[in-house]
Structure formats: C-alpha cells, structure tokens
Amino acid sequence: MERAGLTNIDDDRCANLRWKGMLIEAEWTPGVPHGNDRAFWCVKTQICLGPDGKICDDYECNETRHCYEAL
C-alpha cells in the first residue's frame, strides 16, 4: 500500500511492479524536498528487469508488455 507523500503511481500500473516507497512508513515532511527515488523492481524477477528483459518502472510497465498484469 502506498504511503501519503511518497512516490505516486497510478492505479493502471502493473500488479508486479514494486518500489521503495511502498516499504517506507513515513509521512512526507513539508519543507523537505522529495528524494525522487526511482528504484523499481519486478515481483516475478526480483530485479529491475521484467520477465521480458525490459526495464521496470511506472512508465515502461504497461499493457503493451506480455508480462503486464492489471491491478
């Protein structure tokens, strides 16, 4: 589950996409700039590449890929 103030990913993302912001239980502090940590990985491969060998992120993991699974 996403925590408020951390990376905002749309609901049309792949169900297998994970990112660091999902694991942090902290509220964003006003006045502190976002780190914009873009560390994504795939649940199926456990690395930054999907089963199709392409990079995983909130933009690339979409319905055009054969490994995509809707939420």
N, C-alpha and C positions, 0 to 999 in steps of 0.2 A: 504494500500500500504506500502511496506517495505521501510525503510529509509536506505540510504547508511551507512555502518559501524555498523549496528545493527544486531541482530540475523539473520543469513541467513538460510532460509528454502527453500528447493527445490520446484519446480513447481508441483511435484507429491504429494503434501500434500493434506490433506482433506480440502474441502472448508469451513468446520465448525470449523476448528482449529484457535484459536486466541492466541496471546501472547503479552506481554507488549511492546516489540519493535515496534509493529505496531502503537502504540499510542504516540510515542515519536518523535517529530520533531526536531531532533538534529543530526548534523554530528558528526562522531567519531573524536576525537582529537588525533592525533598521539602522542605517548608517554604516553597516559593514557590507562592502560590495560582494556580490556573488562570485564564487571562485570559478564558476562555469566549467566545472569538472565534466569532461566528456568521456568518461570511462564506461563504455558499454561492452556487454558480452552476451553470448547466446547460451540459453539453458541447455540446449542439445549438445553443443560442442565444448562449453565451458571456456571458450576463448573469444577473442574479438572478431573471429570469423564465423560465419554461419555454415551449415552443412553443405552449402553450395560453393564455399570457398571465398565468398564475398564479405566485405566488411560489415559489421553490425553497428547500427546507430539508429536514432529516431527518424532519420530521413531515408536511409537505404533499406531498412527492414519494412517493406511494403508488399502489397498484394501482387506485385509483378514477379516476386520470387517464389519458386516452388516450395520452399520451406516455410513460407509465411503461414501463421495461424492467427486468425482474428480472435480478439478477446471475447 
